[in-house]
Amino acid sequence: MRGIDHLLLLVDGLEPAIAFYEHVLGAHLETRLPRYAMAELRAGASHIDLVDTSVPEGAWARPPVAGGRNVDHVGVRLGGCDEAALRRHLALHGAEIVEERVNEEPDGRSLSLYVRDPSGNVVELMRELS
């Protein structure tokens, strides 16, 4: 494997999801595929694909059972950023931190802040600690 190409998330409302991933997390919208109720956003070297399962065009992606799982969470490694500025940015956008922890890893320590997108998907924001 050379890396993750993309992650496909099921969302309830495409526009709020696009706004969250663009304005709060810094991804960039690259492609809209209306016939699939889908949008592709660039996230560094990878993509985050969103499918709006609340509309008929997104029915192809609905889980076979009500409340079926989407994913547990998406982990995003952040580049150099100031922790206080990151916390202010999240608060400004109403992205509540629902969990946080310090990770002890072989290559160093990192801080993980967990937030939810507008559809309830959990995003782990990982920032290296010095």
C-alpha positions in Angstrom: 0.0 0.0 0.0 1.2 3.5 -0.7 -1.4 5.3 1.3 -5.1 6.0 1.6 -6.6 7.4 -1.6 -10.0 8.4 -0.3 -12.6 7.9 2.4 -16.3 7.9 1.6 -18.6 9.3 4.3 -22.4 9.1 4.4 -23.9 12.5 5.3 -27.3 13.9 5.9 -27.2 17.1 3.8 -24.4 17.8 1.4 -24.0 21.5 1.8 -23.5 21.6 5.6 -21.0 18.7 5.2 -19.0 20.5 2.5 -19.0 23.7 4.5 -17.7 21.8 7.6 -14.9 20.0 5.7 -13.9 23.2 3.8 -14.3 26.0 6.4 -13.6 24.1 9.6 -11.0 21.5 8.5 -9.5 23.1 5.4 -10.3 20.6 2.7 -11.0 21.9 -0.8 -14.0 21.0 -3.0 -12.8 19.4 -6.2 -15.7 17.7 -7.8 -19.5 17.5 -7.6 -21.3 14.4 -8.9 -25.0 15.4 -8.6 -26.3 12.1 -10.1 -24.8 10.3 -7.1 -25.5 13.1 -4.6 -21.7 13.1 -4.1 -18.9 15.6 -3.6 -15.1 15.0 -3.6 -12.9 17.1 -1.5 -9.1 17.3 -1.5 -7.6 16.7 1.9 -3.8 16.9 1.4 -2.8 13.9 -0.7 -6.1 12.2 -0.2 -9.8 12.7 -0.8 -12.8 12.8 1.4 -15.9 11.8 -0.6 -19.3 12.7 0.8 -22.6 11.1 -0.2 -25.9 12.7 0.8 -28.0 9.7 1.7 -31.0 11.9 2.6 -31.9 12.4 -1.1 -33.0 9.9 -3.8 -29.7 10.2 -5.8 -27.8 9.1 -2.7 -30.0 6.0 -2.0 -27.3 3.7 -3.5 -25.1 4.3 -0.4 -27.7 3.9 2.4 -26.9 1.2 4.9 -29.2 -1.9 4.6 -30.5 -1.3 8.1 -31.7 1.9 9.8 -28.9 3.4 11.8 -26.3 1.2 10.1 -22.7 2.3 10.8 -20.9 4.8 8.6 -17.4 4.7 10.1 -16.2 5.0 13.7 -14.0 8.0 13.0 -11.7 9.7 10.5 -8.2 10.6 11.7 -6.6 13.7 10.2 -3.0 14.6 11.0 -2.5 18.3 11.2 0.6 20.3 10.1 2.2 22.8 12.3 -0.4 24.8 14.1 -0.9 26.6 17.4 -3.1 24.6 19.8 -4.8 27.7 21.3 -5.5 29.0 17.7 -6.9 25.6 16.7 -9.2 25.5 19.8 -10.4 29.1 19.0 -11.0 28.2 15.3 -13.1 25.1 16.3 -15.1 27.1 18.8 -15.7 29.9 16.3 -17.2 27.4 13.9 -19.3 25.7 16.6 -17.2 22.5 16.4 -17.4 21.2 20.0 -14.5 19.1 21.1 -16.2 15.9 22.3 -13.1 14.1 23.5 -9.3 14.8 23.7 -6.3 12.9 24.7 -2.5 12.9 24.6 -1.0 9.9 22.6 2.4 8.4 23.4 3.6 7.0 20.2 7.0 5.5 19.1 7.7 8.6 17.0 6.7 11.1 19.7 3.7 12.6 21.5 0.5 13.9 19.8 -2.7 15.6 20.9 -6.0 14.3 19.6 -9.0 16.5 19.5 -12.3 14.8 18.5 -15.1 16.8 16.8 -18.3 15.9 15.0 -19.2 17.0 11.5 -22.8 18.2 10.9 -23.9 14.6 10.2 -22.4 13.3 13.4 -19.3 11.7 11.9 -16.4 11.8 14.4 -13.2 13.5 13.1 -9.9 13.1 15.1 -7.6 16.0 14.7 -4.1 14.9 15.5 -1.4 17.5 16.3 2.2 16.7 17.2 3.4 17.9 20.6 7.0 19.0 21.1 
